[in-house]
Amino acid sequence: MIKNALEGYQKHRESVGWDKYAERLSLSIRETLADKLKECRENGFYDPQVSYGKIVFGQLVSKLEVNKSHIKLRREAKQ
């Protein structure tokens, strides 16, 4: 079910955005997609696509958290 929804969107993504495409899906499919893809994103998996009949994801392998209080700006003296 999820694979079919993603495949359908891939075929039409150039002509319609996700919102227009999702209107064609039943509410239960949209809710299932939302739940599953949210869980995937929370675990570092994003941009699901169907390739060779399987769902493949991009994967975030490292997240750099920057604490702005530790950033020091270097100012160059004007000459």
ChimeraX attribute file (.defattr): number of C-alpha atoms within 10 A of each C-alpha:
attribute: neighborCount
match mode: 1-to-1
recipient: residues
	/A:1	9
	/A:2	15
	/A:3	17
	/A:4	12
	/A:5	17
	/A:6	16
	/A:7	18
	/A:8	13
	/A:9	20
	/A:10	14
	/A:11	10
	/A:12	13
	/A:13	14
	/A:14	9
	/A:15	9
	/A:16	12
	/A:17	11
	/A:18	12
	/A:19	8
	/A:20	13
	/A:21	16
	/A:22	15
	/A:23	10
	/A:24	10
	/A:25	12
	/A:26	9
	/A:27	11
	/A:28	9
	/A:29	14
	/A:30	16
	/A:31	12
	/A:32	13
	/A:33	17
	/A:34	12
	/A:35	11
	/A:36	12
	/A:37	17
	/A:38	13
	/A:39	12
	/A:40	16
	/A:41	16
	/A:42	9
	/A:43	12
	/A:44	14
	/A:45	17
	/A:46	16
	/A:47	12
	/A:48	17
	/A:49	17
	/A:50	18
	/A:51	11
	/A:52	7
	/A:53	10
	/A:54	11
	/A:55	15
	/A:56	15
	/A:57	16
	/A:58	12
	/A:59	14
	/A:60	11
	/A:61	8
	/A:62	7
	/A:63	7
	/A:64	5
	/A:65	6
	/A:66	8
	/A:67	7
	/A:68	7
	/A:69	6
	/A:70	7
	/A:71	8
	/A:72	7
	/A:73	6
	/A:74	6
	/A:75	6
	/A:76	6
	/A:77	5
	/A:78	4
	/A:79	3
